[in-house]
Amino acid sequence: MAPESASTIWNVPNILTLVRIALIPVMAVLLLSPSKEAGFWAAAVFAIASVTDWLDGYLARKMEIVTVFGKFLDPIADKLMVMAALIMVLPFNRIPAWMVLVILGREIIITGLRGIASTEGIVIPASDLGKFKTIFQIVAILGILLHYDYHWFFGIDHPYLYVNMHNVGMFYLWIATIITIWSGVDYLVKFTKVIAR
């Protein structure tokens, strides 16, 4: 396989992926503070990064410029973004440490198995469970980063017209954790069957 040229690597989808990676330290610095304002802007950065995740994949398919570099870098950028957000809120006791361990442990194990499979020339297709996992993780993390009470209508301070974003985030994090375990076991079973053959 011929190496990819610089002009091939520096395309719009790959640049968006690199932008997503560059946003990680920005979000991490914001999350050094537990304040509502810092959480809001960290959530905004995470939301922008999530949009670039969808956009770079869409553009790569639309423009027919899927590259090896992009396929390698895109999932790493996704995992780094999720890991950074979850780890940075741990000191604030917003989420149980075991949930973070399960989510990050699954990503490390599956990434390792994919690496082993690829060295053998084996491609194990991703299931829809992985897509659902990502969606629920994004929604959960946004809620956890926002954390505080937010009123439904700006300027109206009423005890029944607000939503606690931490509770929203934890609700979706439970779902994301269950799907994380489920998808991890599903991939492990597929991997075992393929390797056995």
N, C-alpha and C positions, 0 to 999 in steps of 0.2 A: 504494500500500500504506500503510495507516494505521500510525503509529508504535505500538510496543508500550508499554503502560502500565507504571508502576512495579510495580503488583501482579502483572502478568504476568511481568515480568523477575525479581522476587524470589520465585522458587518453589524448591522443594527441590532439583531437579537443578542449577539454576544456582548455588545457594548451595554445593552440594557441589563444583562446578567452581571457585568462588572460594576455597573451603577448600584445594583442591588447589594453587592458585596461591600461597596464603599459606604452604603448607608448603615451598615452594621455598627461601626464604631460611633456614628452619630447617635443612633438609638441607645447604645450602651452608655454613652456619656450622659444622655438625658435621664437614664434610669439610675444614675448615681443618687438622684434625689427622689424621695417618696412622695413629693408634693403632687397635687392635682394637676397643676400646670405642666410639670415635667412629664407626668403620665399621659396627658392629652397629646403633647407634641411627640412623645415616643410612639404612641398609638398611630399618629398621623404618618410618621416615618415608616412604621411597620406596614400600614395600609398602602402607602405608595410602593413599597418594596413588593408587596403581594400583587399589586396591579402589574408591575413590571414582570413578575413571574408568569402571569397569564399572557401578557403582551408579547414577551420574547418568544414563547412557544408558538403563539398564533402567527407572528410575523415570519418565523423560521419556516413554518409549513406553507404559509401564503406565498412567500417569496422563493420558496424551494431552495433555501440555503442552510439546510441542516448540516452541521459540521461535527466532526469528532470532538473538537475542542468544546463546542457548545454542549454536546451531549454529556461530556465529562463535567463541565463547570456548572451547568444549570442545577442538577440535584445537590451539588455541594453547597451552592449559594442558598438553596432552600433550607437545607439542614442547618447551616451556620446561622441563618436568620432566626429559626425556631429555637435553636440551642441558646443563642445569645439572649433572646427575650426571656426564656424560662429561667436561665441561670441568674440573670440580673435581678429578677424579682424575688428570688429565694431569700435574700437577707431581710426582706420586708415581711416574711411569713405569710405571703398571700396565697401560696399553693403548697400542698404537701410535697416534701422532698422525694417521697417514693414515686409519685406520679412523674416527676422530672426524670428520675432514674429509669423508669419503665420506658418512657418515650425516647429518651436519648439512647438507652441500651438497645432498643429495637432498631434504631437507625444505624447504630454502629455495627450490629450483628448482620443486618440485611445488606449493608454496604460491603461488608467483608465477604459475604456469600456471593454477592454479584461480582466482586472482583475475582473470586475463585472460578466462578462459572465462565466469566469472560476470557480468562486465561486458557480455558479448555475449549473456547469457541462456542460456548453454549449461551443462548439468550433465553432467559426466562421472562416472559411478558408480564408486565405489571397488571394487577387486577383492579377492578373498580373500587375495591376496598381501600387501596392506597389513595385514590382520588378523594373518597369520602373522608379519609383520615386527615388529609391536608386541609380540606374545607373546614372541618370541625376544629382543627388546631388553630387555623387562622382566626376564626370567630372567637374561640376561647381566649386566645392570647390578646386580641383586641379588647375584650371585656376585662381581662385581668390587668392590662396596662392602664385602662381608664379607671378601673377600681372604685371610684367614688360614686356618690349619688348624682345623677344628672336629671334635671327637670325636663319633662316632655316639651314644655313651651318656654322659650327664653323670656325672662322677665316676670314669669308668674311663679311665685314661691308658694306652693300649696303642698300640704303633707301627702296628698294622694296622687299628685301629678309628677312623679319622679320614678326613675328606675335605678336600682343599685347595680352598677355594671360589674362589680365583683361577683355577685350572685349569678348574673348572666354568664360571665366568663367561666365560673366553676361548673355550671350546668353543662356547658358545651365541652369543658375539659374532661368531665367524667365520660361523656360520649366518645370524645377523641381518644381517651385512654383505652376504653373497651375495644374500639375499632383498631387501635394501634396493636393491642395484643392479638386480636383476631387476625388482622392482616399479616402480622409477623409469623404466626403459626401457619397460616395459609401459604406464605412464601416458603417457609421451612419445609413443609410437606411437598410442595412442588419441586423444590431444590433436591430433596432426598430422592424423589422418584426419577428425576432427570439424571442425576448422578448415578443412580443404581442401574439405569439402562445403558 
